[in-house]
Amino acid sequence: MHWSMENDYFTYKINPNDKPLTRRGVLSVVASIYDPLGMVAPFTLPAKLLLQDMCRQQLGWDEEMETAEVTQWKAWLNQLPKLINFKVPRSFIPMSFGTVRSCQLHHFADASQVGYGIASYLRLESATGEVYCTLVMGRSRVAPLKRMTIPRLELTAATVAARMDQKLRSELDLRLEKSVFWTDSTSVLKYLFNEKARYQTFVANRVNLIRELSPIEAWRYVETRSNPDLASRGVDMDSFLASSIWITGPTFLSENEKMWPILPNDVKRGTLEDDPEVKSPQLVCETVITAMSFIEEIASRFSNWMTFVHCIAWLRRFHRTLTQRLKSSVEADMTRKCLCIEEVYEAENNIWRLVQKDSFGAEIKILSGSEEAHVRSSSKLVKLKPCLKDGLLRVRGRLIHSPSSIDVKHPIILPSKSMAVKLMVQWKHNNLAHSGHNYLMAELRQRFWIIHGNAVVRSVIRNCVRCRSLSARPMIQEMADLPEDRITSNVPPFTHTGTDCFGPFLVKKSRSNLKRYGVIFTCLVTRAIHIEVVESMETDFYINAFRRFIARRGPVTSIRSDNGTNLVGAEKELRKELEKLKHSVIAEVMLLKGVTWQFNPPHASHFGGVWERQIRTIRRVLRGLCHQQVMTDDTLHTLFCEVEAIINGRPLTRVTDDPDGPQPLTPNMLLTLKGAGGPITDTDHSDL
């Protein structure tokens, strides 16, 4: 976009570079046209439609266009240099126009099958009656890929026009009169003027937005031939340059307002019965809800019992203060800022009086007649033999001569289906640290007798979120299926082996203490173990330990181990030393010996539960045999062999009390076909 300072015109000069005939090239050329005011929107719309067709065909960014599209694109490119002939006056008010008497914005909205757009014009009228109209801003958009009806597209264009009016009125430094909106769609006008119909969500949202941004009386009808609809259909460059309606607007804008088009008669009075955008009437069933009593409605607004009671107590004090002021000229005492115990107790009793009046009105009326009166035999309170004391229904009982308080001798009778009762039970339950059913019932019976109290207490405890979280069952991880090498029973021991390292252990050599580590090999089938001692966690020492293991226990088919990073229970020194192991070298040595080495995933110690549990057993046996003594290499080897014998002698089956029962099976039986001999235990601590 260029500004010709000599003629005060905006013009366009575009020299597009050669771009590939791909989706990326088309987008690059279209985006290079700088048109912030939408002056050339009718001409750029065909290029946007071509780009949309390529998106609909799901062409890649660098895929070649088809022949028909190439022809259409080249024809549009050939017309692009002609854009230099398009000129738009920069100034809204001509130099010789004179004094502006009125200034008004006119917005024209239109839509078609391929797109929708608007054109906003500024209509000026001078003091001499001269009228000047010019384009202020235009907008052109392609229709969505998802097919939409023409009325919906027209309504979308009207929404854009309403938003454009708000934007221009905030930017233009002119005294603008009320804006006028024009559309050639009677469906849109019917949607706007009809305030009784219920529309579908798409139409309802846009109608509400238009009504918020613009007055309904500002919308008018224009015939299609008078509507500057170039932005919604797109034109070639020759037709665009030859058309004057896009720059100056329709001719009737230059005439008096009385000559402007008028609304058709069927727009305001027309019906929308057959319109698919109008929701069909639905049958609505009315539900009659019994009105809640005064005290129940107030109780439903509180979540804490004492807050509710304090609120009633403050209301009673306020009422009492006003009554004292009306009855006497003496000022009431307003110095107390806190409630006393008597006020809280009386407020609570007053709540129970109102609750009982709603639930036991007939019984209260009978007992109010005389002290000897009894409730009817059909009453649900007949077994309690109720009596009326201090305006409250209480259980008569047999503790009249007891020195206890009246609440203990005659508990207050309360209904089960009351919001106030539920609120009080919840408060008691929280104060008792979410205790159980019996404890809560015993605490409530100290003052109250709730009809079907067990059911009320169970309901409160069952709906208590804290209790449900405390008593919830823990989630149990479902164990995966055992691998094949764990359940293959027809193979020799240590055919399938798991290995891990543990330590370090300090040994005494000359005058220094050195670190030694243990390597455990456990059979995945028989659960037998084999322990080797290594001087370091380097790869060569581990391979030598593995070779000694194979030499003594026989060949191994597969071996499993940790990856070196998931030793959660190992010491810090062991984790540092494990980093020195070169797993690739170990795997190559194992491959030469015909051994399949499988590493567990990192940070998955549960994959190695077989050997992790054996290491725990080894540590427990070691704690029982030695007491933090510093041993020599020979003593450590001997100790590991004895630990190995003890662990391999443990029973794998349950020991029964049946004298004729089978002997418990141990890993040593499967290894040596002998009984569990165990290590030599008649040694002295000095031998260690």
C-alpha positions in Angstrom: 0.0 0.0 0.0 1.4 3.4 -1.1 0.3 7.0 -0.3 0.5 9.3 -3.2 1.2 12.7 -1.6 0.6 14.6 -4.8 -3.0 13.4 -5.2 -3.6 12.3 -1.6 -4.6 8.8 -2.7 -3.9 5.3 -1.4 -2.8 2.9 -4.1 -1.2 -0.6 -4.3 1.9 -1.7 -6.1 2.8 -5.4 -5.9 5.5 -7.2 -7.7 5.3 -10.8 -6.5 8.3 -13.0 -6.7 8.3 -16.3 -8.4 6.9 -18.8 -5.9 6.4 -22.5 -6.3 3.0 -23.8 -7.4 2.3 -25.2 -4.0 0.1 -24.5 -1.1 3.1 -22.7 0.6 3.7 -20.5 -2.4 0.0 -19.5 -2.7 -0.1 -18.6 0.9 3.1 -16.6 0.6 1.8 -14.4 -2.2 -1.6 -13.8 -0.6 -0.1 -12.9 2.7 2.3 -10.5 1.0 -0.6 -8.2 0.1 -0.7 -5.6 2.9 -4.3 -4.6 3.1 -5.2 -3.7 6.7 -8.3 -1.8 5.8 -9.7 -4.5 3.5 -9.9 -2.1 0.5 -9.0 -4.8 -2.1 -10.9 -7.6 -0.2 -13.1 -8.5 -3.2 -10.0 -9.2 -5.4 -8.1 -11.3 -2.8 -11.1 -13.5 -2.0 -10.7 -15.7 -5.1 -7.1 -16.5 -4.0 -8.3 -17.3 -0.5 -10.9 -19.6 -2.0 -8.2 -21.4 -4.1 -6.2 -21.8 -0.9 -9.2 -23.2 0.9 -9.8 -25.8 -1.9 -6.2 -27.0 -1.5 -6.8 -27.4 2.2 -10.0 -29.3 1.5 -8.1 -31.7 -0.8 -5.5 -32.1 2.1 -2.6 -31.2 -0.1 0.7 -30.9 1.6 2.5 -27.6 2.0 5.0 -28.5 -0.8 2.8 -30.7 -3.1 2.2 -29.5 -6.6 -1.2 -28.2 -7.6 -3.4 -29.8 -10.2 -3.7 -28.4 -13.7 -7.0 -26.7 -13.2 -5.8 -25.0 -10.0 -2.6 -23.9 -11.7 -4.6 -22.3 -14.5 -6.8 -20.5 -12.0 -3.8 -19.3 -10.0 -1.8 -18.0 -12.9 -4.9 -16.1 -14.2 -5.1 -14.4 -10.8 -1.4 -13.7 -10.7 -1.6 -12.1 -14.2 -4.2 -9.6 -12.9 -2.2 -8.7 -9.8 -0.1 -6.0 -11.5 -3.3 -4.2 -12.5 -3.9 -3.4 -8.8 -1.7 -0.3 -9.3 -4.7 1.3 -11.1 -6.9 1.0 -8.0 -7.0 4.3 -6.0 -8.8 5.2 -2.8 -9.0 8.8 -1.4 -7.0 9.0 1.9 -9.1 11.8 3.4 -12.7 11.1 4.5 -13.7 14.7 4.0 -12.9 16.4 0.6 -11.2 19.7 0.6 -14.1 21.6 -1.0 -16.8 19.9 1.0 -17.5 22.7 3.4 -18.8 22.4 7.0 -20.0 18.9 8.0 -23.5 18.9 9.4 -24.0 15.2 9.9 -21.7 12.2 10.0 -23.0 8.7 9.9 -21.7 5.1 9.5 -23.4 2.7 7.1 -22.5 -1.0 7.3 -23.6 -3.4 4.5 -23.4 -7.2 5.3 -23.8 -10.0 2.7 -23.0 -13.7 2.3 -22.8 -16.3 -0.4 -22.1 -20.0 -0.7 -18.3 -19.3 -0.9 -17.8 -16.5 1.6 -19.2 -13.5 3.5 -18.1 -10.0 4.1 -19.0 -6.4 5.0 -18.4 -2.9 3.7 -18.5 0.1 6.0 -19.1 3.6 4.5 -18.9 7.1 6.0 -21.8 9.3 4.9 -21.2 13.0 5.3 -23.7 15.8 4.7 -22.6 19.4 4.5 -24.4 22.5 5.6 -25.4 23.1 2.0 -27.1 19.7 1.7 -24.2 18.1 -0.3 -23.7 14.4 0.4 -20.4 12.6 0.2 -20.0 8.9 0.8 -16.7 6.9 0.9 -15.5 3.5 1.9 -13.9 3.3 5.4 -13.2 -0.4 5.9 -14.0 -3.7 4.3 -13.8 -7.4 5.4 -14.0 -10.6 3.4 -13.8 -14.1 4.7 -14.3 -17.5 3.1 -17.1 -19.7 4.2 -16.1 -22.5 6.7 -15.1 -25.9 5.3 -18.1 -27.4 7.1 -21.2 -26.6 5.0 -23.4 -23.9 6.4 -26.8 -22.6 5.3 -27.1 -19.1 3.7 -29.1 -17.7 6.6 -26.4 -18.7 9.0 -23.7 -17.1 6.8 -25.8 -14.0 6.5 -26.2 -13.8 10.3 -22.4 -14.3 10.7 -21.8 -11.4 8.3 -24.2 -9.3 10.4 -22.3 -10.1 13.5 -19.1 -8.9 11.9 -20.8 -5.7 10.9 -21.9 -5.1 14.5 -18.4 -5.6 15.8 -17.0 -3.4 13.0 -19.3 -0.6 14.1 -17.9 -0.7 17.7 -14.4 -0.7 16.4 -14.8 2.3 14.0 -16.7 4.4 16.5 -13.9 4.0 19.0 -11.2 4.9 16.4 -12.8 7.7 14.4 -12.4 11.1 15.8 -15.7 12.3 14.5 -19.1 13.2 16.0 -21.0 10.2 14.6 -24.7 9.9 14.7 -26.5 6.6 15.1 -25.1 3.9 12.7 -27.3 2.2 10.1 -26.9 -1.5 9.3 -28.0 -3.0 6.0 -28.6 -6.6 4.9 -30.5 -8.2 2.0 -31.5 -11.3 4.1 -35.0 -11.1 5.5 -34.2 -14.2 7.6 -31.6 -12.2 9.6 -34.1 -9.4 10.1 -36.7 -11.8 11.3 -34.3 -13.3 13.8 -33.5 -9.8 15.1 -37.0 -8.4 15.4 -38.6 -11.6 16.8 -38.1 -11.7 20.6 -40.4 -14.6 21.4 -38.9 -17.4 19.3 -36.3 -19.7 20.8 -33.5 -20.3 18.4 -30.8 -22.9 18.0 -27.6 -22.3 19.9 -25.7 -21.0 16.8 -28.4 -18.4 15.9 -29.2 -17.5 19.5 -25.6 -16.6 20.4 -25.2 -14.3 17.4 -28.6 -12.7 17.7 -27.8 -11.9 21.4 -24.4 -10.4 20.4 -26.0 -8.2 17.7 -28.6 -7.0 20.1 -25.9 -6.1 22.6 -23.8 -4.2 20.1 -26.4 -2.4 18.1 -30.0 -1.2 18.5 -32.6 -3.3 16.6 -34.2 -0.3 15.0 -30.9 0.5 13.3 -31.2 -2.6 11.0 -32.7 -2.1 7.6 -33.3 -4.0 4.4 -31.5 -3.4 1.1 -32.2 -5.1 -2.2 -29.5 -7.5 -3.5 -28.8 -5.4 -6.6 -28.2 -2.3 -4.4 -26.0 -4.2 -1.9 -22.2 -3.8 -2.4 -21.7 -7.6 -2.2 -18.3 -7.8 -3.9 -16.6 -8.9 -0.6 -18.8 -12.0 -0.3 -18.5 -13.2 -3.9 -15.1 -12.1 -5.2 -14.4 -10.5 -8.6 -11.6 -10.3 -11.1 -9.5 -7.2 -11.4 -11.2 -5.8 -14.5 -14.7 -5.9 -12.9 -13.3 -4.6 -9.6 -11.8 -1.5 -11.2 -14.9 -0.9 -13.3 -17.3 -1.0 -10.3 -17.8 2.2 -8.4 -20.2 0.8 -5.8 -17.4 -0.6 -3.8 -15.7 2.8 -3.2 -18.7 5.2 -3.0 -21.5 2.8 -1.9 -25.0 2.4 -3.3 -26.5 5.4 -5.0 -29.4 5.8 -2.5 -27.0 6.9 0.2 -26.5 10.1 -1.7 -30.2 10.8 -1.6 -32.5 12.0 1.2 -33.3 9.5 4.0 -36.9 9.3 2.9 -35.8 7.8 -0.4 -33.9 4.9 1.3 -35.3 1.4 1.1 -37.9 0.4 3.7 -38.5 -2.8 5.6 -40.8 -5.3 4.0 -44.1 -5.8 5.8 -43.5 -9.5 6.6 -40.2 -8.8 8.4 -41.6 -7.6 11.7 -44.9 -9.4 11.5 -43.8 -12.6 9.8 -43.7 -15.9 11.5 -40.9 -18.4 11.9 -42.9 -21.6 12.2 -41.1 -23.5 9.5 -37.7 -22.1 10.1 -35.2 -24.9 11.1 -33.3 -22.5 13.3 -36.3 -22.1 15.6 -36.6 -24.7 18.4 -39.9 -26.6 18.4 -42.1 -26.1 21.5 -41.4 -28.7 24.2 -43.8 -30.1 26.8 -42.8 -28.9 30.3 -44.1 -30.7 33.3 -44.7 -28.6 36.4 -43.6 -30.1 39.7 -45.3 -28.8 42.8 -42.8 -28.5 45.7 -44.1 -28.2 49.2 -42.9 -25.0 50.7 -40.3 -25.3 53.5 -41.1 -23.9 56.9 -39.4 -20.7 58.1 -36.9 -22.5 60.4 -36.1 -25.2 57.9 -35.4 -22.7 55.1 -33.0 -20.7 57.4 -31.3 -23.9 58.5 -30.7 -24.9 54.9 -28.6 -21.8 54.4 -26.0 -22.8 57.1 -23.3 -25.4 57.1 -22.4 -25.1 60.8 -24.7 -25.7 63.7 -23.2 -23.2 66.1 -23.1 -20.5 63.5 -26.8 -21.0 63.0 -27.5 -20.9 66.7 -25.4 -17.7 67.2 -27.3 -16.1 64.3 -30.7 -16.8 66.0 -29.3 -15.6 69.3 -28.2 -12.3 67.8 -31.6 -11.9 66.1 -33.4 -12.5 69.5 -31.2 -9.9 71.2 -31.9 -7.4 68.4 -35.6 -8.0 68.8 -35.5 -7.7 72.5 -33.5 -4.4 72.3 -36.0 -2.9 69.9 -38.9 -3.9 72.1 -37.3 -2.3 75.1 -36.8 1.0 73.3 -40.4 1.0 72.1 -41.9 0.3 75.5 -39.8 2.7 77.6 -37.8 5.8 77.0 -34.8 4.2 78.8 -32.0 3.3 76.4 -31.4 -0.5 76.1 -28.1 -1.9 77.2 -26.0 -2.2 73.9 -22.6 -2.4 75.6 -22.3 -6.2 75.5 -20.6 -7.3 72.4 -20.5 -11.0 73.1 -23.3 -13.6 73.6 -23.7 -15.2 77.0 -24.4 -18.9 77.6 -28.0 -18.2 78.6 -28.7 -16.5 75.3 -27.2 -19.3 73.2 -29.0 -22.0 75.3 -32.3 -20.1 74.9 -31.8 -19.6 71.1 -31.2 -23.3 70.7 -34.4 -24.2 72.6 -36.3 -21.7 70.5 -35.1 -23.5 67.4 -36.3 -26.8 68.8 -39.7 -25.3 69.6 -40.1 -24.2 66.0 -38.9 -27.6 64.7 -41.3 -29.5 67.0 -44.2 -27.2 66.0 -43.7 -28.1 62.3 -43.4 -31.9 63.0 -45.5 -32.5 66.1 -48.1 -29.7 66.0 -51.0 -32.0 66.8 -49.3 -33.5 69.9 -48.3 -30.1 71.2 -51.9 -28.9 70.9 -53.2 -31.8 72.9 -50.6 -31.6 75.6 -51.1 -27.9 76.0 -54.7 -28.4 77.2 -53.8 -29.9 80.6 -51.0 -31.7 82.4 -52.9 -35.0 82.5 -53.5 -35.1 78.7 -52.0 -37.9 76.6 -51.3 -38.1 73.0 -53.5 -40.2 70.7 -52.7 -43.9 70.3 -52.2 -43.4 66.6 -49.4 -40.9 67.2 -45.8 -42.1 66.6 -44.8 -40.6 69.9 -47.2 -42.7 72.0 -44.4 -45.1 73.2 -42.3 -42.2 74.5 -45.2 -40.9 76.7 -44.3 -37.3 75.8 -44.8 -34.3 78.2 -44.6 -30.6 77.6 -42.1 -28.7 79.6 -40.9 -25.2 78.9 -42.7 -25.3 75.6 -40.7 -28.3 74.5 -41.8 -31.9 73.9 -39.8 -34.2 76.1 -39.7 -37.9 77.0 -41.5 -38.5 80.3 -39.5 -41.4 81.5 -39.2 -42.6 85.1 -36.4 -40.2 86.3 -38.6 -37.4 87.6 -37.1 -37.5 91.1 -33.5 -37.7 89.8 -31.2 -34.8 90.8 -29.8 -34.8 87.2 -30.6 -31.9 84.8 -33.8 -31.7 83.0 -32.2 -32.6 79.7 -30.9 -35.9 81.1 -34.1 -36.8 82.8 -36.4 -35.7 80.0 -34.6 -35.6 76.6 -36.0 -33.3 73.9 -37.9 -35.2 71.2 -36.8 -34.3 67.7 -38.0 -35.5 64.3 -35.6 -37.4 61.9 -36.5 -35.4 58.7 -35.3 -32.0 59.7 -32.5 -29.9 58.4 -31.8 -28.4 61.8 -31.5 -31.8 63.4 -29.2 -33.0 60.6 -27.1 -29.9 61.1 -26.8 -30.5 64.8 -25.9 -34.2 64.4 -23.2 -33.2 61.9 -21.7 -30.7 64.4 -21.7 -33.3 67.2 -20.0 -35.8 64.9 -17.3 -33.3 64.0 -16.7 -32.4 67.6 -16.3 -36.0 68.6 -13.4 -36.3 66.1 -15.5 -38.3 63.6 -16.2 -41.1 66.1 -18.3 -44.1 65.4 -22.0 -44.8 65.5 -22.4 -45.9 69.2 -20.3 -43.0 70.6 -22.3 -40.5 68.6 -25.6 -42.0 69.7 -24.6 -42.0 73.3 -23.6 -38.4 73.2 -26.9 -37.4 71.5 -29.0 -39.2 74.1 -27.5 -37.0 76.8 -30.0 -34.3 75.7 -32.0 -35.4 72.7 -34.3 -38.3 71.6 -34.3 -38.3 67.8 -37.0 -40.4 66.2 -35.3 -43.1 64.2 -32.0 -41.8 65.5 -29.9 -44.7 64.4 -30.9 -44.1 60.8 -30.1 -40.4 61.1 -26.7 -41.1 62.6 -25.9 -43.7 59.9 -26.8 -41.2 57.2 -24.6 -38.5 58.6 -21.6 -40.8 59.0 -22.2 -42.3 55.6 -22.2 -38.9 53.9 -19.3 -37.5 55.9 -16.4 -37.0 53.4 -13.8 -37.1 56.1 -15.0 -40.5 57.5 -15.2 -41.9 54.0 -11.6 -40.9 53.3 -10.4 -42.3 56.6 -12.2 -45.7 56.2 -11.7 -46.1 52.5 -10.1 -49.3 51.4 -6.6 -48.9 50.0 -6.1 -49.5 46.4 -4.4 -52.8 45.6 -2.0 -53.1 42.7 -3.0 -55.9 40.4 0.1 -58.1 39.9 1.2 -59.0 36.4 1.6 -62.6 35.2 4.8 -64.3 36.2 7.4 -64.6 33.4 8.0 -68.0 31.8 11.4 -68.5 33.5 9.8 -68.2 36.9 7.4 -71.2 36.4 9.5 -73.6 34.3 9.9 -76.5 36.7 11.5 -79.2 34.5 15.0 -77.6 34.4 18.0 -77.9 36.8 18.5 -75.3 39.5 20.0 -72.0 38.6 19.1 -72.4 34.9 17.1 -69.2 35.2 18.8 -66.9 37.6 18.4 -63.4 39.1 21.4 -61.4 40.3 22.1 -58.3 42.3 24.8 -56.7 44.5 24.8 -55.6 48.1 27.2 -54.2 50.6 29.7 -52.8 51.2 31.4 -54.7 54.1 34.6 -53.6 55.8 37.4 -56.2 56.1 40.7 -55.8 57.9 43.9 -56.2 56.0 47.1 -55.3 57.7 46.4 -52.0 59.3 43.8 -50.7 56.9 40.1 -51.4 56.4 39.0 -52.3 52.9 35.5 -52.5 51.3 34.1 -55.8 50.0 30.8 -56.4 48.2 28.5 -59.3 47.9 26.9 -60.7 44.7 23.8 -62.8 45.0 22.6 -65.3 42.4 19.1 -66.6 43.1 17.3 -69.4 41.3 14.0 -68.1 39.9 12.4 -71.5 40.3 13.8 -73.2 43.4 14.4 -69.9 45.3 17.9 -71.1 46.2 20.7 -68.6 46.5 24.5 -68.4 45.8 26.7 -65.7 47.3 30.1 -64.5 46.0 32.5 -62.0 47.4 34.0 -59.3 45.1 36.7 -56.8 46.0 35.3 -54.0 43.8 32.3 -53.2 41.7 34.3 -53.0 38.5 33.2 -55.1 35.5 36.1 -57.5 35.6 35.5 -58.5 39.3 31.8 -59.1 38.6 32.6 -61.2 35.5 35.0 -63.3 37.6 32.3 -63.8 40.2 29.9 -64.9 37.6 32.5 -67.4 36.2 33.0 -68.9 39.7 29.2 -69.2 40.0 28.9 -71.1 36.7 31.8 -73.3 37.6 30.1 -74.4 40.8 26.5 -74.4 39.9 26.5 -75.3 36.3 25.5 -73.5 33.1 22.9 -70.8 33.1 20.4 -70.2 30.3 19.0 -66.7 31.2 19.8 -64.2 33.9 18.0 -61.1 35.0 19.3 -58.1 36.9 18.6 -54.5 37.7 19.7 -51.7 35.4 21.8 -50.1 38.1 19.6 -47.1 38.7 16.7 -48.6 40.6 18.5 -49.8 43.8 16.3 -48.0 46.2 17.4 -49.8 49.3 21.1 -49.9 48.5 23.7 -47.8 50.2 25.1 -44.6 48.7 28.4 -46.3 48.2 26.9 -49.2 46.3 25.0 -46.9 43.9 28.2 -45.0 43.1 30.1 -48.3 42.5 27.3 -49.7 40.3 27.9 -46.8 37.9 31.3 -48.4 37.1 29.7 -51.5 35.7 29.9 -51.7 31.9 26.7 -53.5 31.1 27.6 -53.8 27.4 30.9 -55.7 28.3 29.0 -58.0 30.7 26.4 -58.7 28.0 29.0 -59.6 25.5 30.7 -62.1 27.9 27.4 -63.6 28.7 26.6 -64.0 25.0 29.9 -66.0 24.5 28.8 -68.3 27.3 25.3 -68.8 25.8 23.6 -66.8 28.5 20.7 -64.4 27.7 21.0 -61.3 29.9 17.9 -59.3 30.6 18.0 -55.9 32.3 15.0 -54.6 34.2 13.7 -51.1 33.2 15.3 -48.2 35.1 13.5 -47.1 38.3 11.5 -50.3 38.4 12.7 -52.1 41.5 9.5 -54.1 41.7 10.7 -56.1 38.7 13.5 -57.5 40.8 11.4 -58.5 43.8 12.8 -62.0 43.7 16.3 -61.0 44.6 15.5 -57.9 46.6 13.6 -60.1 49.1 16.6 -62.5 49.3 18.9 -59.6 50.0 16.7 -58.5 52.9 16.9 -62.1 54.2 20.7 -62.0 53.9 20.9 -58.8 55.9 18.7 -60.2 58.6 20.8 -63.3 59.0 24.0 -61.2 59.0 22.6 -59.1 61.8 22.0 -62.2 63.8 25.5 -63.7 63.2 27.8 -60.8 63.5 27.7 -57.7 65.7 29.5 -55.0 63.8 32.8 -56.8 64.0 35.5 -56.0 61.4 36.3 -59.3 59.7 39.1 -60.6 57.4 38.6 -61.7 53.8 38.7 -65.4 54.9 36.1 -64.8 57.7 33.8 -62.9 55.3 34.0 -65.7 52.7 33.2 -68.2 55.5 30.3 -66.1 56.8 28.8 -65.7 53.4 28.9 -69.5 52.9 27.1 -70.1 56.2 24.5 -67.4 55.4 24.0 -69.2 52.1 23.5 -72.5 53.9 21.0 -71.0 56.4 18.9 -69.4 53.7 18.9 -72.4 51.4 17.8 -74.5 54.4 14.6 -72.4 55.0 11.3 -74.3 54.3 9.4 -73.4 51.2 6.2 -75.0 52.3 4.2 -74.7 55.5 5.2 -76.8 58.5 2.1 -78.6 59.7 1.1 -80.1 63.1 0.2 -83.4 61.5 2.7 -86.1 62.6 2.0 -88.0 59.3 2.4 -84.9 57.2 5.2 -84.5 54.6 8.6 -83.0 55.5 8.9 -79.3 54.6 10.6 -78.8 51.3 13.8 -76.6 51.3 16.0 -75.3 48.5 18.9 -77.5 49.8 16.8 -80.6 49.0 16.5 -79.5 45.4 20.2 -78.6 45.2 21.8 -81.5 47.0 19.0 -84.0 47.3 19.8 -84.1 51.1 18.1 -82.7 54.2 18.8 -79.3 55.6 22.1 -79.8 57.4 22.8 -76.1 58.2 26.1 -74.5 59.1 28.4 -75.3 62.0 27.2 -73.2 64.9 29.5 -74.4 67.7 32.0 -71.5 67.1 33.1 -68.8 69.4 33.0 -65.1 68.7 36.8 -65.1 68.9 36.8 -67.2 65.7 35.2 -64.2 63.9 
